[in-house]
């Protein structure tokens, strides 16, 4: 579902010509001066709150849609950003693939199917789907069973970089186990629930999960001496769209982002893109050894983090989406922000990204808050040298203070509560 910030009501204003033609100009000057005084007072108030709540040496930066800096404290000091590093990786993925991109996993046969047996090997070729898990494997096995495949005379062969259940699976050992009937019962329960909720879904008598037996016997009868067997695609698994896939990973801050960054060109390419979208003076404040936040060399300043968040928002806006479509919304989405900033007057008002890297005393929270008078207000808090529980307590306390000082409104957003597998597709190969 596409989300957006709630837009404030618009109105027209005019100026009277009474008192001479200079009155509008004088009124404008007075208005600008008053706004400047108010902005100065606002900055002073936030600065005092930051020193008191976060600590005088902790980095924080707050900026309104119009570019006005509302707060800058140690804002140009790069520190370890932990999983905030996933924000530039998310931007790089969207730039390369677009929000509707689906990763493809193809299953092909090297022999004919007869009597429930595939006379040959079953191969799986992945182009990098990071969200291929037990439930997806069960969908594939169901379709294979429907095509008449209960047994494979040969084995399961992998081509490409296969990821299964959040880990690399180059030998397909974990995938093979799941396809052979050893997927967790909870995964099968999810698949059955999805099918029961699908209109016109066929009734299933058996409660036994689908399975394919691999017999590991001789090669396919289609093999010609001295040449590899001829393969034909059977099924194509299409992942959920990149937008919802990245949101799911960001919601839980899943470190599968580390190999996923390779799909965007690798950490160096992500760093190069990140530096290109911030002002020149901030480029040296971005260092990315990986795209997930676990590399010790990663560094980011609070002000650069805000600029990256704004660049991500601009990229999403090109296709009609907003930050709440790809980052967790506090108090709403399951994951890292579900139980934070979730009081009635706070819930749904922050779309953000957390970061935690305890070995370096690094804890971060960056985000965006819709307001009725300042547009979107962006903030970044990058803590260092503080124990994580205490850092999070300070972060939430400061954001609550920020919400009180802003005319904040909730994101126009409703969570998609379907299991991720419900957004994937398994199609017969053409």
Order of alpha helices (4+ residues) and beta strands (2+ residues): beta-alpha-beta-beta-alpha-beta-beta-beta-beta-alpha-beta-beta-beta-beta-alpha-alpha-beta-beta-alpha-alpha-alpha-beta-beta-alpha-beta-beta-beta-beta-alpha-beta-beta
